[in-house]
Structure formats: C-alpha cells, structure tokens
C-alpha cells in the first residue's frame, strides 16, 4: 500500500493531506490565527472553584478561562491520549517505586481532601491544554503534564511505565519495557510510543534526554514568570503530523513550500536522518493537491451531502448539541429486495461515515439514522462494521448497538475544532441557520412598527434604513407598499439602503437628531 503525506503551504494556511493508494484518509488545516494549542503548557491562576460541577476555571490569559475538571487533577495518564497525537494509548501501566520530587517550581502541590482537590482562588497552577476551544467554550486543561517526543512520552513527577497498545508483539513489548526501566530517570514516568517498535536503546535514550531538557526549561520558566504565562508551546500542526504519523508505512512526504521543506528537513535531520530520502520538495507549477488528485476530495469535505458509489448518500447536519447523519438509499430503492438493498446501503454508509468523521475531525455526540432493517442479524452487521472501521481511528470512539428505530449513537473524542468550524464562520445574514426570513414577513414587521409609532412617535418624517432587497420590495408597484403605509398611518418615512444591514433587519432613525428610534416602540 502506497501511503503519502502531501503538504500545501501558503501565506494564509497550511494544508496537510495523508493518502493511501491516492485516497484521502486524513486531512489537517493550520491557520496562523488559529494555531494548534493542544499540548501547550501554561502557568495559570485559579479564577473560580465550583465544587457543584467538580471543576475549576483557570485564568491563562485567553478570552475564556480554561476548564479544569477535578478528575483531570493529578491523574497523570487519564487524558494522555488527548494530550498526545490521539494515536498511542498506554496499556499495561506498571507502577514504579514512589519517589520524591527533585525539580521544584513556584507551583504548589495540589492536596486532596476527601478526594476533592483543595484549590483556592488566586492559586498558581501548571496545566496543559487537552482540548481546543469549541464555539463559545474555552480550552479544557489537565494538571497531568506529558511531553511527547518521537519515541517516548515523558511524564514528569509520575512513576509509571507503559507501552503503546498498538505494539502487540509480546517479545517486543517486553524488550521495550525493559529498556524503559533502564533509562527512566528518577521522578519521571515514561510511555513508549508505537513508532518505537524495533528501535534500539540509544535512540530511545536520546529522545528521552531531549524531552527531559524541555521539561527542565519549562520548570525554569515557571519559577521566574508570573501567571498567566505560556511556558511551553507544542509543535505546529505540520511538524506534529510529521512527528506522529511519519512511520515506516509512509513512502514519501511531498512539500511545495521551500521554507517549510527546510523546517521538516531540519527536524528529520535531528530525529531520523535515515528518512531524509523520503522527503521531496515539490517544484512543479501545477498545484500540488491537483497533481496528486487530492483537491476534489478535499472540497467534498465541506459538502452537506456525500454520495456513495451504490447511488445512496448520507446527509451530515451540525447542531449545537450533536451531529446528525441521515442515510438514504437513492436509486437502490428501485430494487425489489428491500432488506438486502437496505443492508448493502447501510454497510457502505457505515464505512463512509467513519471515513467522513475522521476526515472532518467531527467529535462529540453523533447520531446516525440508518435505513430500517427488520432482521436483528442485519442490524448487528451494521454495528460490527462500524466497530471494525473505527479501529483505524486514532481518536477514542464509543458505539452503541442499533436501536429499534434504526439509530446508532456514537461518541467520538473531540480535541479540536472540526474542519467545518475551522474553515467557516457564521453567516451575518442567516446567523448560522441557513434560513432567511421572507421579505413579506419583514414588510409586516415594518408595518407593525408604524402602527405602534403613530400614537407615541414624536416625528412624522423618520428615516428607514434597510437592505436594498427590502427597499426594492417597498417601492415596487403603483401605488407602492411604502405609499400605502404612509397614508394609512400618516408616518411619511424616507428609505435609505444599506448593504451592511441583514436582510431580516431594519432600522428607523430620527431625521432631526439622527438617533436610532427602532426600539422606541419595539416589544
């Protein structure tokens, strides 16, 4: 299987595509204004402690305070997968002998009283971002610090040793665990990552030494700085993808930007010089995503409707609370064998849904409405197919069996904004609903305003500001709607068009004082 990483970099964004046999399997977008934050470490200050929801809010200098749940305090391995690359989940964690902290900082140790962390307002605390902000929510953080490297994950002040569960060979696991025991320094825990498979002790030791130096620099910064303060910034999206996903399976990395090519080359020169021959600087005039047949696949990620080869399709709808996916049979419905056709469509949809969730990086609660199946065995086939496909996913996923109504509930780990949230913004006209109020309804609201204003209004000649399309509707015909309203209510308003005003809004102003009088009679 040919697996490649294709990177398109420009002044406004960097796009990273991972393909298998030419098919897009992973996609990342990095914007300068919305850089990757997961993994960043902050020296923060407790802003509020709310025992009722078992959480504290930490001031780290952002618009919204960071959310710290009590379960994330002192649990060194609980959120490890989210803090790393969603690729390596520690298994068979081994408890080492307890040790005393060697490196200190100005961050006090968090005490537990009856299992509840003793936090107080103004307390300084070292935390790490585990989830990026979503919509109006701030970042989620943990006090369990971890620093990922090429082969290892360093856990300061922890005393555990673990090996990635994706290394399944018993002898290899035993060998790596033995190396970890021999190289782990005092006061640290260590997780051996998947890419460490078949690596020698010296490679792991060098990686560990590099991570230990990073932690010592973090501790030094925490000692001398005052919160809120960023004390460690994780790698950019591009370099982190190279670090986490560039394995023996990847045959080539293609980069069309010279500056980024040099950065990746320097990184590989440090961590894995043997792989430099796999790095390619793409120099053709043809856009790199078009040359590798990726551009069209990327554009399909923003479509609401996704078509399948069978003729069926799925519809993906985003709401505030969840993502809802509907499966439709399309032309398959013409066949007489309804149960068999529904099963085929549902099986194909299951594979496509998992692919779309990965590509779009959709997390949270997902509800899928499959085509109804009568046979319980067929329902289980859909459930099993989803479970099988989700094994390829690096994020944590939980799937419930199909209900009697043909619904399957999925929860998928959400670490950052999904692709739609990252590349789009709310429409100023429809405010994200996708719907606009009919012009006739706006005219009705204007007339209602005039009806109330005629009794208490101080002026008979106000000014109406509205969108040009509303003004056109008011002035068309003879007599026009405006003329009818004026003589009906004896309020003789002029019209000024303003394209910055939403189609479903209007404003009335005093001609004398220029003040907004829209709210004068609004209820």
Buried (B, 14 or more C-beta within 10 A) or exposed (E): EEBBBBBBBEEEBBBBBBBBEEEBBBBBBBEEEBEBBBBBBBBBBBBEBEEEEEBBBBBBBBEEBBBBBBEBBBBBBBBBBBBBBBBBBBBEBBEBEEEEEEBEBBBEEBEEEEEEBBBEEEBBBBBBBBBBBBEEEBBBBBBBBBBBBBBBBBBBBBBBBBBBEBBEEEEBBEBBBEBBEEBBEEBBBBBBBBBBBEBEBEBBBBBBEBBBEBBEEBBEBBBEEEBBBBBBEBBBBBBBBBBBBBEEEBEEBBBBBEEBBEBBBEBBEEBBEEBEEBBBBBEEEEEBBEBBEBBEBBEBBEEEEBEBEBBBBBBBEBEEEBBBBBBBBBEBBEEEEBEEBBBBBBBBBBBBBBBBBBBBBBBBBBBBBBBBBEEEEBBEBBBBBBBEBBEEBBBBBEBEBBEEEBEBBBBBBBBBBBBBBBBEEEEEBBEEEEEBBEBEEBBEBBBEBBBBBBEEBEBBEBBBBBBEEBBEBBEEEEEEBBBEBBEEBEBBBEBEBEEEBBBBBBBBBBEEEEEEBBEBBEE
